[in-house]
Amino acid sequence: METKKILVLLGNEDKETYTGSLADLYEQSAREAGHEVKRFNIGDMQFDPILHKGYKVIQELEPDLLALQEAWKWADHTLIVYPNWWNTMPAILKGLFDRFWLPGFAFNFEKPSGKLIQHLKGKTARVIIVAGTHSPFQTWWKYGDYTNEIKEGILEFAGIKTKVTAFGPHHFMDEKAHAKWEDKVRKFGTKGI
């Protein structure tokens, strides 16, 4: 099996959560399989998640955001794990992307044609989303595609081939269901996918 350079990003500020345990499980399985792993926990990072002037003025990136950009360039594959809050990612995770997912790093627009240039082509990602109270199907059926923002609007926009795995409802499932999800995450980590 080919070993990979893997970036693990926990998009929940609280590491002591089910999403945190899934990130730990993936990281441990990947390391045991011989993959090289760099881990970022959003709750440990120091940065301002607010775009105070939109993109009119690019705010200077804090050291943690620069380190994350470097890790993203280094990685062959990225895992992002977060809870589904109000049918989207936590605000801090959206703020992270608002700040560091910038022209010159993730993409550019060719002038004068406006053609999109994707700087992260050839990389892959998996996003694991954990819902607390609804199944992924129920959420999709009632509210629409809650994965489009992260998959299409952010990662694939920059050229990253992305797969999304959704689990739920976490709060109402028994240990057998959790064990099945955890086995799946373990396999993802071992394979580096």
N, C-alpha and C positions, 0 to 999 in steps of 0.2 A: 504494500500500500504506500502511495506517495504521501510524504509528510508535508504539512502546510504551515505557513505563518498565519496565525489566527489572532484576531482582535476580538475580545469579549467586552461588550458595553452593557452594563446594567443601567437601565433607564428609569429606575425607581430610586428615590433618595434613601429609602430605608432598605438596608441590606438584609435585615432580619424579617424577610417576607418570603412568600412562596416563590416569587420571581427571583429573589436573591438566591434561594436554594437551587433553582433551576440553572441559574448562571454558574453557581459553584459546581454543580453536577456536570454541566457541559465542560467547564474548564478542566476539572479533574480528569474526566474521561479523555479529553483531547491530549492532555499532558501524558497520561498513561500510555496513549497510543503513539507517542513520540512527536506530536506536533509541538511547535514553538508557540507559546501563548503570551499575549500582553493583555492585561485586564484593566479596565477603567470602570469605576463605580461613580455614577453621576453625583451621588451624595458626598463624595470625597473631593470633588473637583471645585476649584475656586474660580468663578467667572460670573459676569453680569449677564443674565439671560435676556435682558431687555434691549431691543434695538431702539435707542433713544431718538434717533433721527431717521429711522428706516434704513434704506440703503443709500440715502443721499450722502451720508458721511459714514465711512467704514471705521468702526471703533477699533482701536488697537486691541489685538488679541492677547488675552492673558496667557501666561506660561502653560497652564493646563490645556487650553485650547490649541496652542501650537504643538504641544506634545501629542494630543489626540490626532491632529492632522498628520503628523509624522508617522504615528502608529498606523493610521489608515493607509497611507502611501506604502508602508512596509508590508502590510498584511495582504495575503492572497484571498482570505475569507474573513468576513466579519459576522459575529453573532450579536444581535441586539435583543434584549429581553426587557419587557415592560408590562405593567398592568393596563388593562383597558379601562380608562376613566372617562365617563361621559362620551363613549364611542370614539375615543381618540387616545393619543399618547398623553402622558402627564405633561403639564405646561413647562416644567423645567427641561424636559427632553426636547420639546418643540423649540424652546429658547436656545438650547444648545445648537440645534441645527440652524436656527436663524443666525446665530453668531459665527459659526465656523464653516458652514457649508457655502463657501464664497466663490465668486468668479476668480479664476486663477488657480484655485485648489481643486474644486470638484467639476467645474465646467467653465466655459466661456462662450460668448456669442461672437461669431466672425463678423467683422465689419467690412463693407457696408451691407452684406447680404442678410445678416441676422441669423445665419446658420448656427445651430447648436454644436459645440465641440465638447465631447464628454471626456474628461480627464481620467476617469476611474474605470474605463473599459477593461475587460479581461478579469475583473475581480468578481467575487460572488459574495452573497450575504444570505443569512437566514434571520428572520425576525420571529421571535416567539412572543405572542401576546396572550396574557392570562386574564380572563374575565372572571369577576367575582360572583355575579348573580345570574347571568344568562349564558346559555350555550352559544358558541360562535354562530350556529345556524339561526337561532332565534334573533340574535342581534342583527345579523345580516338581513333577515327577512323583515324585521320591523323597521330598521333604521338605514339600511343600505350598506354599501361597502365601506367598512370602517378601517380597512387596511390600505386603501388607495393612497392616502396621504404619504405614508412611509414608503410603500412599495414603488408606486408610479411617480408620485410628486417629488420625492427626494432621492431615493437610491437609484432607481432605474433612469431617472433624469440625468444622472451623472455617469450612466453606462454600466452600473453594477447589476448583474443578473441576480434576481432576488426571489427567494421562496419565503412564504409566510406560513407559520404553524400557529394555530389558535387553540387554546385549551379553555374549558369552562363548562359549567359554572363551578369554580374552585371551591366556594364556600359550601356548596351543597353536594359535593361528590364524596364518596367513601374512599377508604385507603386503597381499595383495589383499583379504582379509576386513577388515583394519583400515582400508584405504582406503574400503571400502564403508560401514563404520560412521562414519568421519569425514565422508564426503560427506553422510550423513544428519544428523549433528550440525550441519554447516555450513548445511544447508537449514533446520533448526530455528531456528538463530540468525538467519538472514536473514529468516525469516518472523516471528520473535518468538514462537515456539510451543514 
